[in-house]
């Protein structure tokens, strides 16, 4: 409560700082011309509170000085502009420090990971998801994506690797990530592009999760193929993967291997419908391994040679 020396009066002082002086927004007079009830000047902090000088005030909370005089009609607007500019500068600096220091990323990812694991009832004995979260935080892989999405993708990889039943849709229901987005991130985990600075750890790419065997068994079971077709497709997968490992999805590899084992009698359209993989992806992977298929023609049993010759 302040009363001006002149005829003006202010019940609630709205003080701003201008060139070192505190100006009342109601009457336009500086603090030296005002009679404060307790004779203590006020300072406005960053969160909009008025505190006395006797209280401890962090210097960065005080509004910056203005280059305009208190009598200028744009003084208050300039104060707001300068304050917002300084605030955004602090935000940019904080974001830069946040990206350079991966510790905070890792802490948040671990909180998300523990919450999802407890919801699923999965303990992750091998701590694979924790290792992937460390790699994501260190390489900055989550830039441009939600940290929750990359963390849940790590949980999916760890669950499948340790034979824990989980699906994309189930993880999507207990999070804010769409199944397609989650599947896309897992596909990026699978791909190890030469020359990329975000290369997935080798110990994860050599795991059973990246093997198409379980997809081969599932596809053969859905198509009601005999066990010899399943065994042949698994042998082909082991041979080709040993010679030419790629970053394609296991579903794509399994569908092509089953088609090779059947002699190429399955049309691409029916194969795509049964496996859930698009036709361009199936044809693209087949063209990738076509030369390898010709190379192993002379190193397998007559039945495999006949099947490979039929599809070629």
DRENDO-1510 file (C-alpha; in Angstrom, 1 decimal, always signed):
<recs>
REC; n; res; u; v; w
REC; 1; UNK; +0.0; +0.0; +0.0 .
REC; 2; UNK; +1.5; +3.2; -1.1 .
REC; 3; UNK; +0.3; +6.8; -1.2 .
REC; 4; UNK; +1.9; +9.2; -3.6 .
REC; 5; UNK; +3.2; +12.5; -2.5 .
REC; 6; UNK; +1.0; +14.2; -5.0 .
REC; 7; UNK; -2.8; +13.6; -5.4 .
REC; 8; UNK; -2.6; +10.1; -6.9 .
REC; 9; UNK; -3.0; +7.0; -4.6 .
REC; 10; UNK; -2.3; +3.3; -5.1 .
REC; 11; UNK; -4.0; +0.6; -3.0 .
REC; 12; UNK; -1.9; -2.2; -4.5 .
REC; 13; UNK; +1.4; -1.2; -6.0 .
REC; 14; UNK; +2.3; -2.8; -9.3 .
REC; 15; UNK; +6.0; -2.1; -9.5 .
REC; 16; UNK; +8.3; -2.8; -12.4 .
REC; 17; UNK; +12.0; -2.2; -12.7 .
REC; 18; UNK; +13.3; +0.4; -15.2 .
REC; 19; UNK; +16.9; +1.4; -15.4 .
REC; 20; UNK; +17.5; +0.6; -11.8 .
REC; 21; UNK; +14.4; +2.4; -10.6 .
REC; 22; UNK; +11.1; +0.8; -9.5 .
REC; 23; UNK; +8.1; +2.4; -11.2 .
REC; 24; UNK; +4.5; +2.0; -10.0 .
REC; 25; UNK; +2.4; +0.9; -13.0 .
REC; 26; UNK; -0.7; +2.6; -11.5 .
REC; 27; UNK; +0.5; +6.1; -10.8 .
REC; 28; UNK; +3.7; +6.1; -12.9 .
REC; 29; UNK; +5.9; +7.4; -10.1 .
REC; 30; UNK; +9.2; +5.8; -9.0 .
REC; 31; UNK; +9.7; +4.3; -5.6 .
REC; 32; UNK; +11.6; +7.3; -4.4 .
REC; 33; UNK; +8.5; +9.5; -5.0 .
REC; 34; UNK; +6.2; +7.0; -3.3 .
REC; 35; UNK; +5.4; +6.7; +0.4 .
REC; 36; UNK; +5.3; +3.0; +1.3 .
REC; 37; UNK; +3.6; +2.0; +4.4 .
REC; 38; UNK; +6.5; -0.1; +5.7 .
REC; 39; UNK; +9.2; +2.0; +3.9 .
REC; 40; UNK; +10.4; -1.1; +2.1 .
REC; 41; UNK; +10.7; -1.2; -1.7 .
REC; 42; UNK; +9.2; -4.2; -3.5 .
REC; 43; UNK; +10.8; -6.3; -6.3 .
REC; 44; UNK; +8.8; -8.4; -8.7 .
REC; 45; UNK; +10.2; -11.9; -9.2 .
REC; 46; UNK; +10.0; -14.1; -12.2 .
REC; 47; UNK; +6.8; -15.9; -11.0 .
REC; 48; UNK; +4.9; -12.6; -10.5 .
REC; 49; UNK; +5.3; -12.3; -6.8 .
REC; 50; UNK; +6.2; -9.1; -5.0 .
REC; 51; UNK; +9.0; -9.5; -2.4 .
REC; 52; UNK; +10.8; -7.0; -0.2 .
REC; 53; UNK; +14.5; -6.2; -0.6 .
REC; 54; UNK; +15.0; -7.6; +2.9 .
REC; 55; UNK; +14.0; -11.1; +1.6 .
REC; 56; UNK; +16.5; -13.2; -0.4 .
REC; 57; UNK; +16.0; -12.7; -4.1 .
REC; 58; UNK; +17.8; -14.7; -6.8 .
REC; 59; UNK; +19.3; -12.2; -9.2 .
REC; 60; UNK; +18.1; -14.0; -12.3 .
REC; 61; UNK; +14.5; -13.8; -11.0 .
REC; 62; UNK; +14.5; -10.0; -11.2 .
REC; 63; UNK; +13.3; -8.4; -14.4 .
REC; 64; UNK; +16.1; -7.1; -16.6 .
REC; 65; UNK; +16.8; -3.4; -17.0 .
REC; 66; UNK; +15.1; -1.5; -19.8 .
REC; 67; UNK; +16.9; +0.8; -22.2 .
REC; 68; UNK; +13.9; +3.1; -22.3 .
REC; 69; UNK; +13.1; +5.9; -19.9 .
REC; 70; UNK; +10.2; +5.5; -17.5 .
REC; 71; UNK; +8.3; +8.3; -19.2 .
REC; 72; UNK; +8.3; +6.4; -22.5 .
REC; 73; UNK; +4.9; +5.0; -23.5 .
REC; 74; UNK; +6.5; +1.7; -24.7 .
REC; 75; UNK; +8.4; +1.2; -21.4 .
REC; 76; UNK; +6.2; -1.5; -20.0 .
REC; 77; UNK; +6.0; -3.4; -23.3 .
REC; 78; UNK; +9.7; -3.2; -23.7 .
REC; 79; UNK; +10.0; -4.7; -20.2 .
REC; 80; UNK; +7.9; -7.6; -21.1 .
REC; 81; UNK; +9.8; -8.2; -24.4 .
REC; 82; UNK; +13.2; -8.1; -22.7 .
REC; 83; UNK; +12.0; -10.5; -20.0 .
REC; 84; UNK; +10.5; -13.0; -22.4 .
REC; 85; UNK; +13.7; -12.9; -24.5 .
REC; 86; UNK; +15.8; -13.6; -21.4 .
REC; 87; UNK; +13.4; -16.4; -20.4 .
REC; 88; UNK; +13.7; -18.1; -23.8 .
REC; 89; UNK; +17.5; -17.7; -23.7 .
REC; 90; UNK; +17.4; -19.6; -20.4 .
REC; 91; UNK; +15.1; -22.3; -21.9 .
REC; 92; UNK; +17.4; -22.7; -24.9 .
REC; 93; UNK; +20.4; -23.0; -22.6 .
REC; 94; UNK; +18.6; -25.5; -20.4 .
REC; 95; UNK; +17.6; -27.6; -23.4 .
REC; 96; UNK; +21.2; -27.6; -24.7 .
REC; 97; UNK; +22.5; -28.8; -21.4 .
REC; 98; UNK; +19.7; -31.4; -21.2 .
REC; 99; UNK; +20.8; -32.9; -24.6 .
REC; 100; UNK; +24.5; -32.9; -23.7 .
REC; 101; UNK; +23.9; -34.5; -20.4 .
REC; 102; UNK; +22.2; -37.9; -20.9 .
REC; 103; UNK; +21.9; -38.6; -17.1 .
REC; 104; UNK; +18.5; -36.9; -17.0 .
REC; 105; UNK; +17.3; -38.8; -20.0 .
REC; 106; UNK; +18.3; -42.0; -18.4 .
REC; 107; UNK; +16.6; -41.2; -15.1 .
REC; 108; UNK; +13.3; -40.5; -16.9 .
REC; 109; UNK; +13.6; -43.6; -19.1 .
REC; 110; UNK; +14.2; -45.7; -16.0 .
REC; 111; UNK; +11.1; -44.4; -14.4 .
REC; 112; UNK; +9.0; -45.2; -17.5 .
REC; 113; UNK; +10.6; -48.6; -17.7 .
REC; 114; UNK; +9.9; -49.5; -14.1 .
REC; 115; UNK; +6.3; -48.4; -14.5 .
REC; 116; UNK; +5.7; -50.4; -17.7 .
REC; 117; UNK; +7.5; -53.5; -16.3 .
REC; 118; UNK; +5.4; -53.5; -13.1 .
REC; 119; UNK; +2.2; -53.1; -15.2 .
REC; 120; UNK; +3.1; -56.1; -17.4 .
REC; 121; UNK; +4.4; -58.2; -14.5 .
REC; 122; UNK; +7.7; -58.7; -16.3 .
REC; 123; UNK; +10.9; -58.4; -14.3 .
REC; 124; UNK; +13.4; -58.5; -17.2 .
REC; 125; UNK; +15.9; -60.8; -15.5 .
REC; 126; UNK; +18.6; -60.2; -18.1 .
REC; 127; UNK; +18.2; -56.4; -17.8 .
REC; 128; UNK; +18.1; -56.1; -21.6 .
REC; 129; UNK; +15.7; -53.2; -21.6 .
REC; 130; UNK; +18.0; -51.3; -19.1 .
REC; 131; UNK; +21.0; -51.8; -21.4 .
REC; 132; UNK; +19.0; -50.5; -24.4 .
REC; 133; UNK; +17.9; -47.5; -22.4 .
REC; 134; UNK; +21.5; -46.7; -21.6 .
REC; 135; UNK; +22.5; -46.9; -25.2 .
REC; 136; UNK; +19.5; -44.7; -26.2 .
REC; 137; UNK; +20.5; -42.1; -23.6 .
REC; 138; UNK; +24.2; -42.1; -24.6 .
REC; 139; UNK; +23.7; -41.9; -28.3 .
REC; 140; UNK; +20.8; -39.4; -28.2 .
REC; 141; UNK; +18.7; -41.8; -30.3 .
REC; 142; UNK; +15.5; -40.4; -28.8 .
REC; 143; UNK; +15.9; -37.0; -30.4 .
REC; 144; UNK; +12.9; -36.1; -32.4 .
REC; 145; UNK; +10.9; -39.0; -30.8 .
REC; 146; UNK; +9.1; -39.5; -27.5 .
REC; 147; UNK; +11.4; -40.9; -24.8 .
REC; 148; UNK; +8.5; -43.1; -23.8 .
REC; 149; UNK; +8.3; -44.6; -27.3 .
REC; 150; UNK; +12.0; -45.6; -27.4 .
REC; 151; UNK; +11.8; -47.0; -23.8 .
REC; 152; UNK; +8.8; -49.1; -24.6 .
REC; 153; UNK; +10.4; -50.4; -27.7 .
REC; 154; UNK; +13.4; -51.5; -25.6 .
REC; 155; UNK; +10.9; -53.3; -23.3 .
REC; 156; UNK; +9.4; -55.1; -26.3 .
REC; 157; UNK; +12.8; -56.3; -27.5 .
REC; 158; UNK; +13.7; -57.5; -24.0 .
REC; 159; UNK; +10.4; -59.3; -23.5 .
REC; 160; UNK; +10.5; -61.1; -26.9 .
REC; 161; UNK; +14.1; -62.1; -26.3 .
REC; 162; UNK; +13.2; -63.7; -23.0 .
REC; 163; UNK; +10.1; -65.4; -24.3 .
REC; 164; UNK; +7.7; -63.2; -22.4 .
REC; 165; UNK; +4.3; -62.9; -24.2 .
REC; 166; UNK; +3.7; -59.3; -25.2 .
REC; 167; UNK; +2.3; -57.5; -28.3 .
REC; 168; UNK; +2.5; -54.1; -29.8 .
REC; 169; UNK; -1.2; -53.5; -29.1 .
REC; 170; UNK; -0.8; -54.5; -25.4 .
REC; 171; UNK; +2.1; -52.0; -24.9 .
REC; 172; UNK; +0.1; -49.4; -26.7 .
REC; 173; UNK; -2.8; -49.7; -24.4 .
REC; 174; UNK; -0.7; -49.0; -21.3 .
REC; 175; UNK; +1.2; -46.1; -22.8 .
REC; 176; UNK; +0.7; -43.1; -25.2 .
REC; 177; UNK; +2.5; -44.7; -28.1 .
REC; 178; UNK; +0.7; -46.0; -31.2 .
REC; 179; UNK; +1.4; -49.6; -32.3 .
REC; 180; UNK; +2.7; -48.4; -35.8 .
REC; 181; UNK; +5.1; -45.9; -34.1 .
REC; 182; UNK; +6.3; -48.6; -31.7 .
REC; 183; UNK; +6.8; -51.1; -34.6 .
REC; 184; UNK; +8.8; -48.5; -36.5 .
REC; 185; UNK; +11.2; -47.9; -33.7 .
REC; 186; UNK; +11.7; -51.6; -33.2 .
REC; 187; UNK; +12.5; -51.9; -36.9 .
REC; 188; UNK; +15.1; -49.1; -36.5 .
REC; 189; UNK; +16.6; -51.1; -33.6 .
REC; 190; UNK; +16.9; -54.1; -36.0 .
REC; 191; UNK; +18.6; -52.1; -38.8 .
REC; 192; UNK; +22.3; -51.6; -38.5 .
REC; 193; UNK; +23.2; -49.3; -41.4 .
REC; 194; UNK; +26.9; -49.1; -42.2 .
REC; 195; UNK; +28.3; -45.7; -41.3 .
REC; 196; UNK; +25.5; -44.8; -39.0 .
REC; 197; UNK; +26.6; -43.2; -35.7 .
REC; 198; UNK; +23.5; -44.8; -34.0 .
REC; 199; UNK; +24.5; -48.4; -34.3 .
REC; 200; UNK; +22.6; -50.8; -32.1 .
REC; 201; UNK; +24.8; -52.8; -29.7 .
REC; 202; UNK; +26.1; -56.0; -31.2 .
REC; 203; UNK; +25.2; -58.1; -28.3 .
REC; 204; UNK; +21.5; -57.4; -28.9 .
REC; 205; UNK; +21.7; -58.0; -32.7 .
REC; 206; UNK; +23.1; -61.5; -32.0 .
REC; 207; UNK; +20.2; -62.5; -29.8 .
REC; 208; UNK; +17.3; -64.8; -30.6 .
REC; 209; UNK; +15.0; -61.8; -31.0 .
REC; 210; UNK; +16.6; -61.1; -34.4 .
REC; 211; UNK; +16.1; -64.7; -35.6 .
REC; 212; UNK; +13.1; -65.4; -37.8 .
REC; 213; UNK; +12.7; -68.9; -36.5 .
REC; 214; UNK; +9.6; -68.2; -34.3 .
REC; 215; UNK; +7.9; -66.3; -37.2 .
REC; 216; UNK; +8.7; -69.2; -39.5 .
REC; 217; UNK; +7.0; -71.6; -37.1 .
REC; 218; UNK; +4.0; -69.3; -36.7 .
REC; 219; UNK; +3.6; -68.8; -40.5 .
REC; 220; UNK; +3.8; -72.5; -41.3 .
REC; 221; UNK; +1.3; -73.2; -38.5 .
REC; 222; UNK; -1.1; -70.7; -39.9 .
REC; 223; UNK; -0.8; -72.0; -43.5 .
REC; 224; UNK; -1.0; -75.7; -42.2 .
REC; 225; UNK; +2.3; -76.8; -43.7 .
REC; 226; UNK; +3.9; -80.0; -42.7 .
REC; 227; UNK; +6.8; -80.0; -40.2 .
REC; 228; UNK; +9.4; -80.7; -43.0 .
REC; 229; UNK; +8.6; -77.4; -44.6 .
REC; 230; UNK; +9.2; -75.7; -41.2 .
REC; 231; UNK; +12.5; -77.5; -40.7 .
REC; 232; UNK; +13.7; -76.7; -44.3 .
REC; 233; UNK; +12.8; -73.0; -43.9 .
REC; 234; UNK; +14.7; -72.9; -40.5 .
REC; 235; UNK; +17.7; -74.5; -42.1 .
REC; 236; UNK; +17.6; -72.0; -45.0 .
REC; 237; UNK; +17.3; -69.1; -42.5 .
REC; 238; UNK; +20.3; -70.3; -40.5 .
REC; 239; UNK; +22.4; -70.7; -43.7 .
REC; 240; UNK; +21.5; -67.3; -45.3 .
REC; 241; UNK; +21.7; -65.4; -42.0 .
REC; 242; UNK; +25.2; -66.8; -41.4 .
REC; 243; UNK; +26.3; -65.5; -44.8 .
REC; 244; UNK; +24.4; -62.4; -45.3 .
REC; 245; UNK; +22.8; -60.9; -42.2 .
REC; 246; UNK; +20.6; -57.8; -42.9 .
REC; 247; UNK; +18.5; -55.4; -40.9 .
REC; 248; UNK; +15.1; -56.5; -42.3 .
REC; 249; UNK; +12.2; -57.4; -40.1 .
REC; 250; UNK; +12.1; -61.0; -38.9 .
REC; 251; UNK; +8.6; -61.3; -40.3 .
REC; 252; UNK; +9.8; -60.3; -43.8 .
REC; 253; UNK; +12.7; -62.9; -43.6 .
REC; 254; UNK; +10.4; -65.6; -42.4 .
REC; 255; UNK; +7.9; -65.1; -45.2 .
REC; 256; UNK; +10.6; -65.2; -47.9 .
REC; 257; UNK; +12.2; -68.3; -46.4 .
REC; 258; UNK; +8.9; -70.2; -46.2 .
REC; 259; UNK; +8.2; -69.3; -49.8 .
REC; 260; UNK; +11.6; -70.6; -50.8 .
REC; 261; UNK; +11.1; -73.8; -48.9 .
REC; 262; UNK; +7.8; -74.3; -50.7 .
REC; 263; UNK; +9.4; -73.9; -54.1 .
REC; 264; UNK; +8.0; -70.4; -54.7 .
REC; 265; UNK; +4.4; -71.7; -55.1 .
REC; 266; UNK; +2.9; -69.0; -52.8 .
REC; 267; UNK; +1.9; -65.8; -54.7 .
REC; 268; UNK; +3.3; -62.6; -53.3 .
REC; 269; UNK; -0.2; -61.3; -52.6 .
REC; 270; UNK; -1.2; -64.4; -50.5 .
REC; 271; UNK; +2.2; -64.4; -48.8 .
REC; 272; UNK; +1.8; -60.7; -47.8 .
REC; 273; UNK; -1.7; -61.3; -46.5 .
REC; 274; UNK; -0.6; -64.3; -44.4 .
REC; 275; UNK; +2.5; -62.7; -43.0 .
REC; 276; UNK; +1.3; -59.1; -42.6 .
REC; 277; UNK; +4.3; -57.7; -44.6 .
REC; 278; UNK; +3.8; -55.5; -47.7 .
REC; 279; UNK; +4.7; -56.9; -51.1 .
REC; 280; UNK; +7.4; -54.4; -51.9 .
REC; 281; UNK; +9.2; -55.4; -48.6 .
REC; 282; UNK; +9.0; -59.1; -49.5 .
REC; 283; UNK; +10.3; -58.5; -53.1 .
REC; 284; UNK; +13.0; -56.2; -51.8 .
REC; 285; UNK; +14.4; -58.7; -49.4 .
REC; 286; UNK; +14.2; -61.5; -52.0 .
REC; 287; UNK; +16.3; -59.4; -54.4 .
REC; 288; UNK; +18.8; -58.8; -51.6 .
REC; 289; UNK; +19.4; -62.5; -51.0 .
REC; 290; UNK; +18.9; -63.7; -54.5 .
REC; 291; UNK; +22.6; -64.0; -55.2 .
REC; 292; UNK; +23.2; -65.8; -51.9 .
REC; 293; UNK; +20.5; -68.3; -52.8 .
REC; 294; UNK; +22.3; -69.1; -56.1 .
REC; 295; UNK; +25.5; -69.6; -54.2 .
REC; 296; UNK; +24.1; -72.2; -51.8 .
REC; 297; UNK; +22.5; -74.2; -54.6 .
REC; 298; UNK; +25.5; -76.5; -54.6 .
REC; 299; UNK; +26.0; -76.9; -50.9 .
REC; 300; UNK; +22.6; -78.3; -49.8 .
REC; 301; UNK; +20.6; -81.5; -50.1 .
REC; 302; UNK; +18.9; -82.4; -53.4 .
REC; 303; UNK; +15.5; -81.4; -52.0 .
REC; 304; UNK; +16.8; -77.9; -51.1 .
REC; 305; UNK; +18.3; -77.5; -54.5 .
REC; 306; UNK; +15.0; -78.5; -56.1 .
REC; 307; UNK; +13.1; -76.0; -54.0 .
REC; 308; UNK; +15.6; -73.2; -54.7 .
REC; 309; UNK; +15.6; -74.0; -58.4 .
REC; 310; UNK; +11.8; -73.8; -58.5 .
REC; 311; UNK; +11.6; -70.4; -57.0 .
REC; 312; UNK; +14.6; -69.1; -59.0 .
</recs>
